[in-house]
Amino acid sequence: MDSRQSGAGRSRIAIIWTLSLVVTAVIAFLASSRIQGGLAGNAGDPAVRRQMLVAEMRTNLARSAEMEKCAVLSDRDEDAGNFADESKSSAAALDRDLGRLRKLIGEHGSSREREQLDKFDSSWKNLKQIDAELLVAAPQNTNVKAIELSGTIGAELLQKLHDDFGKAALKAASPSKRVELEKLAGQAETAVLNIALLQMRHIHAPSPADKRAIESSMNESRKRAEASMKTMEAAAGKKSGTFLNGAATVLGEFMQLNEEIVRLSKIDSNAGSTEISLGKRRLADAECDRELKSLQKIGAETP
């Protein structure tokens, strides 16, 4: 899977999430507006105030989920961080309303309301624990950064390596020596190009075990490249050796870059965030909303 395929996949997920979030937000907004609008005239009534608080909590729950999804989908660190902050802000507003609601139910509510509020509180704590992990990982964008390093600096180093090898062969002392250097250069380049291809596989690998297997293949390719380089250096004359020294430096820089790409890929923040957001975070959010709906229903039945 290359970066374009990855982007297309993220775009499809974005469309699905956006449609889902729009529906959720609209439902929550309409529910909140209907309740608050219909009860605004009796806002001093404790039962009415409880209903209005629950409606506002549902709205903030939906806003928090919407901003969380935007944070996960954002490719830019700054955007992801801003969306994560907005999600936390909505969650903080819900926490404030939860405290007010707990006080009102404690003073005027029924035992059923208190029991249901405790259920919501348990679900809400679970959701906040998930977000504590998710909203830290989302802005890191380690997979995206790894892809960018491979496609920019990595590609430039590969071109420099190719150029240095070509110049080294041109400076060979004889036609036969040139053929030999070109053959060895081809072997070294093939090994390095294989590492570059493996970088994309590593970034998109589904499990740590798969990543480790790819790293093993990278190490084998590195050994082949370095072995070819040593043979070239031994066979090259003085003029060719100047360019081979440059090639050796470039190869070292490429391998250092590869280590950073592998490090970012192993953090796997984009894939990990997406999995959490689509999985347990979505389920926890739905559970919280169900608990709030039940609390609204119980509150409406309580004098």
Buried (B, 14 or more C-beta within 10 A) or exposed (E): EEBEEBEEEBEEBBEEBBEBBEEBBEEBBEBBEEBBEEBEEEEEEEBBBBBBBBBBBBBBBBBBBBBBBBBBBBBEBEBBBBBBEBBBBBBEBBEEBBEBBBEBBEEBBBEBBEEBBEBBBEBBEBBBEBBEEBBEBBBBBBBBBBBBBBBEBBEBBBEBBBBBBBBBBEBBBEEEBBEBBBBBBEBBBEBBBBBBEBBBBBBBBEEEEEBEBBBEBBEEBBEBBBBBBEBBBEBBBEEBBBBBBBBBEBBEBBBEBBEBBBEBBBBBBBBBBBBBBBEBBBEBBBBBBEBBBBBBEBBEEBE
